[in-house]
Amino acid sequence: MELVTAYLDGALDERSHARFERHLRRCEGCERYLEQLRAVGPAVGALPPQPLPGEDRDRLLAVFRDWHEA
């Protein structure tokens, strides 16, 4: 998932970008997954923000913190 996100964000170095594109030409499943992400991303971005209750927000932030530190 991180590789796909980096690819979509244009954050891959030239070599990794070319390698990923070669893979996409051979892997129908990954190509389809990428197409789905390209379609879903703008739709999700268009949703209005919804506030989280304080307890849920704190739990979500803790999960992200733990994931980032791992």
N, C-alpha and C positions, 0 to 999 in steps of 0.2 A: 504494500500500500504506500509506503513512504517513497519508493522509487517512482510509482505512478504519479504521486502528488508532485514530486520534484520535477518530473517530466512535464506535467501540465503547467507548472509554475515557471518553466524555463530555467530551472536551477541546476540542471545537470551539466557537467563539463562536456566538452565536445565529444570526447571518446565514449563516455557513458550514454550520451544522447544517441549517437550513431548505433551503439550496441543495442540499446533499447528498441530503436526503430527496426533494426534487423530482426529482433525477436518478434516484434509485432507483425511483421510480414509473414512469419511462419506460424504464429499462434493465434488461431481464430478466437479462442476464449479470451485472451488478453486484449485483443483488438475490440471485441464486443464489450468487455468490461470498461475499457477506456472510453468508448462511445457513450456508455451509460453514464459515466462520471461527467463527461462533457455536457450531457443533457441535464443531469440533475444539479450540477453546481450552480448554474445561473438561476434555476428555479428556487433552490434553497436560499440563495443570496437575496432573492426578491421578497422573501417572507418578512413580515414585520417582526421586530424583536419582541420577545415575550419575557417579562421578568420572571425569575425563579424565586420561589420562597427562600428565605435566608438559609434554612437548614439544608435544602437541596443544593443551593449554590455553594455552600461551604463544602459539602461532600464532593461535588463535582470538581471544585478547585483542588481538593486534596488528592483526588484521583489523578488529575493532570500533573500536580506537583510530584507525586510518587512516580508516575510514568517517566517524567522528564529526568528525575534523579537516577533512575535505574540504568 
